[in-house]
Amino acid sequence: MNPLSMKNVEKLIGESVDLFDASGTTGRFIVQGVQQLERHGMDDYGRFVEHFKILFAGDGSSHFPDGHYHFKHPKLGEIELFLTHTHGHEYEIMVDSQVIC
């Protein structure tokens, strides 16, 4: 099972996710939504590729610059992902993966 499949991430909307980096900075984000992107679907080789964004809202207590962070959630486990700050207390992660059946 791929914990970062679009179907699995959609189940996390409204839930909080903890994040931390190597320097000890910690935070908590709420999963605001999942947005399917243009290349989501079958590629030229007949493989199903998931391409989507995970949208987060921070609580405003800390600012997180673009970079790699460890994300932790009971349903997701712990995974390192690249986080992009979009504006204010909003952040996103781009997911681009081939689904393995």
C-alpha positions in Angstrom: 0.0 0.0 0.0 1.2 3.5 -0.9 0.5 5.8 2.0 0.9 8.8 -0.3 -1.6 7.7 -2.9 -4.2 10.4 -3.6 -7.0 8.1 -2.3 -5.2 7.6 1.1 -4.2 11.3 1.5 -7.8 12.4 0.8 -8.8 10.5 3.9 -6.5 12.8 6.0 -8.4 16.0 5.1 -9.1 17.9 8.3 -6.6 15.9 10.3 -3.4 17.2 11.8 0.1 16.1 10.7 3.2 16.7 12.8 6.4 17.7 11.1 10.0 18.2 12.2 13.4 18.8 10.7 17.0 17.8 11.6 17.5 20.9 13.7 14.6 20.1 16.0 12.1 22.5 14.6 8.6 21.1 15.1 5.1 22.0 14.0 1.6 20.8 13.3 -0.3 21.3 10.1 -3.9 20.6 9.2 -4.4 18.8 5.8 -6.7 21.3 4.0 -7.1 19.5 0.7 -5.8 17.5 -2.2 -5.7 19.0 -5.7 -5.3 16.7 -8.7 -2.8 18.1 -11.3 -2.7 18.0 -15.1 -0.5 14.9 -15.5 -2.6 12.7 -13.2 -3.7 9.6 -15.0 -2.3 7.3 -17.7 1.2 8.2 -19.1 2.5 7.5 -22.6 3.6 4.0 -21.5 0.2 2.9 -20.2 1.2 3.4 -16.5 -1.1 5.1 -14.0 0.8 8.1 -12.6 -0.5 10.1 -9.6 0.3 13.8 -9.8 -1.3 16.0 -7.1 -0.7 18.6 -4.4 -1.4 18.2 -0.7 -2.5 21.5 0.8 -1.7 22.4 4.4 -2.5 25.1 6.9 0.0 25.9 9.6 -1.1 27.1 13.0 0.9 30.3 12.7 3.2 29.5 15.6 6.2 28.9 13.4 7.3 29.6 9.8 8.7 26.8 7.8 10.9 27.7 4.8 11.0 25.5 1.7 12.8 22.3 2.4 12.8 18.7 3.5 10.8 17.8 6.6 9.7 14.6 8.3 6.0 14.2 8.4 4.3 11.9 11.0 0.7 10.7 11.2 -0.8 7.5 12.6 -2.2 6.5 9.2 0.7 7.8 7.1 3.6 6.7 9.3 6.7 8.8 9.1 8.0 10.0 5.8 10.4 12.7 4.6 8.9 15.1 2.0 9.8 18.5 0.4 7.6 21.2 1.7 6.9 24.5 -0.2 5.7 27.6 1.6 3.0 29.2 -0.6 1.9 32.3 1.4 0.8 33.2 4.9 0.4 30.0 6.9 -0.2 27.9 3.9 2.1 25.2 2.5 2.0 22.4 -0.1 3.7 19.2 -1.1 3.8 18.0 -4.7 3.4 14.2 -5.2 4.4 12.6 -8.5 4.4 8.8 -8.4 3.7 5.7 -10.4 1.1 3.5 -8.8 2.4 0.0 -8.1 -0.3 -2.6 -8.0 
